[in-house]
Amino acid sequence: QEVTSLTIGSLAKAGGVGVETVRFYQRRGLLAEPERPNQNGVRRYGRDDLRYLRFIRMAQKAGFSLTEIGELLALDATA
């Protein structure tokens, strides 16, 4: 499956987490929630979403808190 068009399930699998973990990160503001293309449309995630998800997991393993990870991601977004 192309990295620029992942469902939440595919994104979670590629990032080595569960779907609920992706949703948790979205609620915490660490990952963006893409727009639905229409009422019944499936949200699609891209390459940057996967990059952020993998970064979050690596940073957690390195001992960073979710708050610290959010600050690091904010720095990337301003660059």
RARANOR-V319165 format. One record per residue. N is the residue number from 1. RES is the residue in one small letter. PSI is psi in radians with two decimals (none if undefined). Layout:
# RARANOR-V319165
n:N res:RES psi:PSI
n:N res:RES psi:PSI
This chain:
# RARANOR-V319165
n:1 res:q psi:2.41
n:2 res:e psi:2.43
n:3 res:v psi:-0.30
n:4 res:t psi:0.03
n:5 res:s psi:1.23
n:6 res:l psi:2.47
n:7 res:t psi:2.97
n:8 res:i psi:-0.63
n:9 res:g psi:-0.73
n:10 res:s psi:-0.68
n:11 res:l psi:-0.82
n:12 res:a psi:-0.80
n:13 res:k psi:-0.80
n:14 res:a psi:-0.50
n:15 res:g psi:-0.06
n:16 res:g psi:0.49
n:17 res:v psi:3.07
n:18 res:g psi:2.88
n:19 res:v psi:-0.72
n:20 res:e psi:-0.53
n:21 res:t psi:-0.74
n:22 res:v psi:-0.81
n:23 res:r psi:-0.66
n:24 res:f psi:-0.81
n:25 res:y psi:-0.62
n:26 res:q psi:-0.76
n:27 res:r psi:-0.57
n:28 res:r psi:-0.11
n:29 res:g psi:0.24
n:30 res:l psi:-0.51
n:31 res:l psi:2.45
n:32 res:a psi:2.63
n:33 res:e psi:1.99
n:34 res:p psi:2.72
n:35 res:e psi:2.62
n:36 res:r psi:2.37
n:37 res:p psi:-0.52
n:38 res:n psi:-3.05
n:39 res:q psi:-0.76
n:40 res:n psi:0.12
n:41 res:g psi:2.68
n:42 res:v psi:2.33
n:43 res:r psi:2.49
n:44 res:r psi:2.39
n:45 res:y psi:2.67
n:46 res:g psi:-2.96
n:47 res:r psi:-0.76
n:48 res:d psi:-0.65
n:49 res:d psi:-0.76
n:50 res:l psi:-0.69
n:51 res:r psi:-0.79
n:52 res:y psi:-0.74
n:53 res:l psi:-0.80
n:54 res:r psi:-0.66
n:55 res:f psi:-0.79
n:56 res:i psi:-0.81
n:57 res:r psi:-0.78
n:58 res:m psi:-0.72
n:59 res:a psi:-0.68
n:60 res:q psi:-0.74
n:61 res:k psi:-0.49
n:62 res:a psi:-0.07
n:63 res:g psi:0.09
n:64 res:f psi:2.51
n:65 res:s psi:2.87
n:66 res:l psi:-0.59
n:67 res:t psi:-0.79
n:68 res:e psi:-0.69
n:69 res:i psi:-0.72
n:70 res:g psi:-0.70
n:71 res:e psi:-0.70
n:72 res:l psi:-0.73
n:73 res:l psi:-0.63
n:74 res:a psi:-0.63
n:75 res:l psi:-0.71
n:76 res:d psi:-0.65
n:77 res:a psi:-0.45
n:78 res:t psi:-0.19
n:79 res:a psi:none
